[in-house]
Amino acid sequence: MTLMTDFQYPTGSGPMTVRDLEGMPDDGRRYELIDGALLVTPASGFRHQKVVYRLYGVLEAACPHEFDVLGAPFAVHDGDKTELQPDMLVGRDEDFTDKDLPAPPVLAVEVLSPSTAIYDLNLKKAVYERLGTGSYWVIDPNEPALTVFELDADGHYQQVAKAAGDEAVELERPFPVRIVPRELLGRLG
């Protein structure tokens, strides 16, 4: 993974913008922008993708009509210097455009991989908190485990649930859903 965070830009240049991302190659990597800094992550592996697609099925089955569930790549924008592509997101139907979500998702989900874990657990979590994303889930496909963070009254994430293996967690936000981490692995579990 490459994280370009050197804020000493050459003379005459500055932070990248969302428009700059349009020129990135279509090479299977994910290109995200956080406050003008480019975050490049490699293509996801089999186990990661298995979890994402199975989670999509669980969320889609429980999703009320006023929300939509989408998997990456789909852009979440905050101005022209931040664009994230969570592994899975839930947003209000009226907030989506054909090409992006220019409002905070109600849920952002990241599935950990060795090359992204530190960013998912720290940097991206902080950005989603700043955006006002109500729920942030982190899934470790190796354990397997789900950790759930929700915004408190002061706008800060608090861990409200954690389930591992065959433990079930019943969540109410952004809508009622039951998740069993091992079931997200299917036959790999």
C-alpha positions in Angstrom: 0.0 0.0 0.0 1.1 3.5 -0.7 0.1 6.4 1.4 1.2 9.7 0.0 1.1 12.1 2.9 4.1 14.3 2.3 2.5 17.7 2.6 5.7 19.5 1.2 4.3 19.9 -2.3 6.5 21.1 -5.2 6.3 24.8 -6.0 3.2 25.6 -8.0 1.3 22.4 -6.9 -0.7 21.5 -3.9 -2.9 18.8 -2.5 -4.7 16.5 -4.9 -8.3 16.9 -5.6 -11.2 14.6 -6.5 -10.8 15.7 -10.1 -7.2 14.4 -10.1 -8.5 10.9 -9.2 -10.3 10.7 -12.6 -6.9 10.4 -14.2 -5.8 7.4 -12.1 -5.3 4.1 -14.0 -8.0 1.4 -13.9 -5.5 -1.2 -12.6 -7.6 -2.9 -9.9 -6.2 -0.8 -7.1 -8.3 1.5 -5.0 -7.5 5.2 -5.1 -8.8 7.3 -2.2 -8.1 10.8 -1.2 -8.0 12.0 2.4 -7.5 15.8 2.8 -5.7 16.0 -0.5 -3.3 13.0 0.3 -3.5 10.0 -2.0 -4.1 6.5 -0.4 -3.5 3.6 -2.8 -4.4 0.1 -1.8 -4.0 -3.2 -3.7 -6.8 -5.3 -5.1 -8.6 -7.3 -2.4 -8.0 -11.0 -1.9 -10.4 -13.9 -2.0 -11.2 -14.1 1.7 -11.8 -10.3 1.9 -14.1 -10.4 -1.1 -16.0 -13.4 0.2 -16.8 -11.5 3.4 -17.8 -8.3 1.5 -20.3 -10.2 -0.7 -21.8 -12.3 2.0 -22.2 -9.1 4.2 -23.9 -7.4 1.3 -26.5 -10.2 1.2 -27.2 -9.9 4.9 -27.5 -6.1 4.8 -29.5 -6.0 1.7 -32.0 -8.5 3.1 -32.5 -6.4 6.2 -32.4 -2.9 4.5 -35.5 -0.8 4.7 -36.6 1.0 1.4 -35.3 4.4 2.5 -31.7 3.2 2.4 -29.4 1.6 -0.2 -26.5 -0.8 0.3 -23.5 -0.6 -2.0 -20.1 -2.2 -2.2 -16.8 -0.8 -3.4 -15.9 0.9 -5.6 -18.4 3.6 -4.9 -17.2 7.1 -3.9 -18.1 8.9 -0.7 -17.2 12.6 -1.1 -16.5 15.4 1.3 -15.6 18.5 -0.7 -13.0 18.2 -3.4 -10.1 16.9 -1.3 -11.6 13.8 0.3 -13.0 10.7 -1.5 -13.3 7.4 0.3 -14.5 4.0 -1.0 -15.5 1.9 1.9 -15.7 -1.9 1.3 -19.5 -1.6 2.0 -21.7 1.4 2.7 -25.3 2.2 3.5 -26.7 5.6 2.7 -30.1 7.3 2.6 -31.7 6.8 -0.8 -32.2 10.5 -1.4 -28.5 11.3 -0.7 -27.1 9.3 -3.7 -26.2 10.6 -7.1 -25.6 8.3 -10.1 -21.8 8.5 -9.4 -21.3 9.1 -5.7 -22.5 9.7 -2.2 -21.9 13.4 -1.4 -23.3 13.0 2.1 -22.0 10.9 5.0 -23.0 7.3 4.8 -25.2 6.0 7.7 -22.8 3.0 7.8 -19.3 2.5 6.4 -17.7 -1.0 6.6 -14.1 -1.9 6.1 -12.8 -5.4 5.9 -9.2 -5.7 7.2 -6.3 -7.0 5.2 -2.7 -7.0 6.1 -2.0 -4.0 3.9 -4.9 -1.9 5.1 -5.6 -2.7 8.8 -3.7 0.2 10.3 -5.4 2.7 8.0 -8.9 1.2 8.5 -8.6 1.1 12.3 -7.1 4.6 12.6 -7.0 7.1 9.7 -10.2 6.1 7.9 -12.1 5.6 11.2 -11.1 9.2 12.1 -12.3 10.5 8.7 -15.7 8.8 9.0 -16.1 10.1 12.5 -15.3 13.7 11.2 -17.8 13.2 8.4 -20.5 12.2 10.9 -21.0 8.6 9.6 -23.3 7.2 12.3 -21.9 3.6 12.3 -18.5 2.3 11.4 -17.9 -1.5 11.3 -14.5 -3.2 11.0 -14.4 -6.9 10.1 -11.4 -9.0 10.6 -11.8 -11.9 8.2 -9.1 -14.0 9.8 -10.6 -14.2 13.3 -13.4 -13.7 12.1 -14.7 -10.8 14.1 -16.9 -7.7 13.8 -16.2 -4.6 15.8 -19.0 -1.9 15.8 -18.4 1.8 16.5 -21.2 4.3 16.7 -21.2 8.1 17.1 -22.0 9.3 20.6 -23.8 12.5 21.5 -20.6 14.4 21.2 -19.9 13.1 17.7 -17.1 10.6 18.7 -17.0 6.9 18.0 -17.5 4.5 20.8 -17.2 0.8 20.5 -20.7 -0.6 21.2 -20.3 -4.2 20.1 -17.9 -6.9 19.2 -18.6 -10.4 18.1 -16.2 -13.2 17.0 -16.6 -16.6 15.5 -20.1 -18.0 16.0 -21.2 -15.2 18.4 -24.2 -13.3 17.0 -24.6 -9.5 17.4 -28.0 -7.9 17.1 -27.6 -4.3 15.9 -30.2 -1.6 15.7 -28.2 1.1 13.7 -28.6 2.0 11.0 -31.4 -0.6 10.9 -32.1 -3.9 12.8 -29.7 -6.7 11.5 -28.2 -9.8 13.0 -24.5 -10.6 12.1 -22.6 -13.8 12.9 -19.0 -13.2 11.8 -18.2 -16.8 10.9 -21.2 -17.0 8.6 -19.7 -14.2 6.5 -16.9 -16.6 5.5 -19.3 -19.2 4.1 -17.5 -22.4 3.4 -14.2 -20.8 4.4 -15.4 -20.5 8.0 
